[in-house]
Amino acid sequence: MNSESKPIYVTQPSLAPLSEYVELMEEVWNSGILTHNGPKVQQLEAEVAEKFGLNNFSIVLNGTIALQMAIKALGLKGEIITTSFTWVATISAIKWEGCKPVFCDIDPGTLNIDENKIESLITDDTVAIMPVHVFGNPCNVEKIDSIAKKYNLKVIYDAAHAIGSTYNNKSLLSYGDISATSLHATKLFNTGEGGACIANSSELHEKLRRIRFFGHDQEKNVIEDGFNGKMTEIHAALGLANLKYFDKVLRDRQKKYFYYKNFLENKNSLSFQKLDLGTCNYSYFPVIFQSEHQLLQVEKKLNNNQIYPRRYFYPSVNTYTQIVDYQENPISEDISKRILCLPLYKDLTFDEIQRICNLVVESI
Ligand SMILES: Cc1ncc(COP(=O)(O)O)c(C=O)c1O
């Protein structure tokens, strides 16, 4: 198969050499422990916390469960103001915890929640704000924090994309009452499936750990309305193997992000996410076209060449009327029709990026 006939997908998991995973798996086999907060989970929590300077870090099954646990741990019941430019999991987590999503429109540049539109959505039933650091781009955490303080609301960041991003030289995951991240196969750092909660106090941290483990305290009394959110040793071992390569993966993404950007930025009908607060992890390469028609032309051309970018996030989640009451968010609805994430991953070559860019330019 020559390079032109090999399909190129939007992403591929970043994986350590198999031999390094196998070595860790031998240790798991020999230990006879597969789950229940085993040694690999504990080691992974300690290593990630140390690497990113995080306190109160708990690993769980996936990012969606991490969001649900955050809502549960904060005891929220009522309206949660969130963004409509997100993955459906943000909304399903809110709904599964018996709360109501209230959609705030986005800033058309940063693609994050427009912090200037939050206050007008606050009612007597509002209990929290749940912004998303879209594509790892930091939200205006200071402004959001001051709004939350003024109205006595909690803040949960959907930080599914945000590992490796920083704000004020601190991990972006350390902001909010709780941040919830995803360690899914497509994320910059992955455990196959996985997620984590990062709490801003040791009390909340202990509560999250009890929720993760059926609501048990240390003596196995059930003192919390918990469930089973535990990660297995098999997934944790994958995380330990992959973590060693995190810096390399991050640098690679950044290089490729700018390679794409330098090539495409002077093509006047294209625009890009505005990255002006903190430091993004460059985990995605989203391009915003002038119209949905133009996007569809580009997508078709790429697909004809076996290149499969992804319309992400599409559609705007406020339009999922099977699960939510429609609330108009024109900017999110418009952008989601015009945004396409181009392939970006460790094994993607610069020649392939060049070919993708040429095809994009040819078709606009
Ligand atoms: C913004 C956002 N929130 C939440 C999630 C859910 O994460 P997970 O797939 O680990 O459940 C995702 C998944 O991609 C996401 O993009």
The ligand as a Gaussian input file, in Angstrom:
#p B3LYP/6-31G(d) Opt

LIG

0 1
 C      -16.045000      17.896000      25.761000
 C      -16.171000      16.459000      26.178000
 N      -16.717000      16.172000      27.368000
 C      -16.835000      14.909000      27.814000
 C      -16.388000      13.850000      27.047000
 C      -16.576000      12.458000      27.567000
 O      -15.372000      11.797000      27.809000
 P      -15.340000      10.192000      27.776000
 O      -15.400000       9.781000      26.331000
 O      -14.033000       9.841000      28.405000
 O      -16.499000       9.695000      28.548000
 C      -15.814000      14.097000      25.798000
 C      -15.334000      12.994000      24.974000
 O      -14.723000      13.164000      23.954000
 C      -15.701000      15.427000      25.351000
 O      -15.171000      15.729000      24.149000

